[in-house]
């Protein structure tokens, strides 16, 4: 895993993937992060982001990028916090 991360490079790589038509926005972000961090993950992780583009599964009512950001944040912080019980 690469720990020397250049966020500008990730941003540019994701934009290139998207503009070249290789991936939708959320897929491009996950692919760029996977590549730059050199994460030992299969491309199935990119497929997991495929439901987010064009507003949650094509609904057009919520930006898929924001949904993907929430999903990605959860992936990195899973198990880090305490759940409160009522």
C-alpha positions as CSV (number, residue, x, y, z in Angstrom):
1,X,0.0,0.0,0.0
2,X,1.3,3.4,-1.0
3,X,1.3,5.9,1.8
4,X,2.8,8.8,-0.2
5,X,-0.4,10.1,-1.8
6,X,-0.7,13.0,-4.2
7,X,-4.4,14.1,-4.0
8,X,-3.9,16.3,-7.2
9,X,-2.8,13.2,-9.1
10,X,-5.8,11.2,-7.8
11,X,-8.1,14.0,-8.8
12,X,-6.5,14.2,-12.3
13,X,-6.5,10.5,-12.8
14,X,-10.2,10.2,-11.8
15,X,-11.1,13.1,-14.1
16,X,-9.2,11.5,-17.0
17,X,-11.0,8.1,-16.5
18,X,-14.3,9.9,-16.5
19,X,-13.6,12.2,-19.5
20,X,-12.2,9.4,-21.5
21,X,-15.5,7.5,-21.0
22,X,-13.7,4.6,-19.1
23,X,-15.9,5.0,-16.0
24,X,-18.8,6.9,-14.6
25,X,-17.9,9.5,-11.9
26,X,-18.1,7.4,-8.8
27,X,-16.3,4.5,-10.5
28,X,-13.5,6.8,-11.7
29,X,-13.0,8.0,-8.2
30,X,-12.7,4.5,-6.7
31,X,-10.5,3.3,-9.6
32,X,-8.1,6.3,-9.1
33,X,-7.9,5.8,-5.3
34,X,-7.4,2.0,-5.8
35,X,-4.6,2.7,-8.3
36,X,-2.9,5.5,-6.4
37,X,-3.0,3.7,-3.0
38,X,-1.9,0.5,-4.7
39,X,-4.6,-1.3,-2.8
40,X,-4.7,-5.1,-3.0
41,X,-8.3,-5.2,-4.0
42,X,-10.0,-6.7,-7.0
43,X,-11.8,-4.6,-9.5
44,X,-15.0,-5.7,-7.8
45,X,-14.6,-2.7,-5.5
46,X,-15.1,-0.5,-8.6
47,X,-18.2,-2.4,-9.5
48,X,-19.6,-1.7,-6.0
49,X,-19.6,2.0,-7.0
50,X,-21.5,1.3,-10.2
51,X,-24.9,2.0,-8.6
52,X,-24.1,5.6,-7.7
53,X,-23.7,7.4,-11.1
54,X,-26.5,9.5,-12.5
55,X,-28.1,9.8,-9.1
56,X,-28.5,6.5,-7.2
57,X,-29.1,4.0,-9.9
58,X,-30.2,6.5,-12.5
59,X,-32.9,8.2,-10.5
60,X,-31.4,11.6,-11.2
61,X,-32.4,13.0,-7.9
62,X,-29.2,12.7,-5.8
63,X,-25.7,13.3,-7.1
64,X,-24.0,9.9,-7.2
65,X,-20.7,11.4,-6.4
66,X,-21.9,12.5,-2.9
67,X,-23.4,9.1,-2.3
68,X,-20.1,7.5,-3.3
69,X,-18.2,9.8,-1.0
70,X,-20.3,8.7,1.9
71,X,-19.9,5.0,1.0
72,X,-16.1,5.4,0.6
73,X,-15.8,7.3,3.9
74,X,-17.6,4.4,5.6
75,X,-15.2,1.9,4.0
76,X,-12.2,3.7,5.5
77,X,-13.8,4.3,8.9
78,X,-15.8,1.1,9.5
79,X,-15.5,-0.1,13.0
80,X,-13.7,3.1,14.2
81,X,-16.6,4.5,16.2
82,X,-19.0,3.4,18.8
83,X,-22.6,2.9,18.1
84,X,-25.0,4.4,20.5
85,X,-27.8,2.3,21.9
86,X,-31.2,3.7,23.1
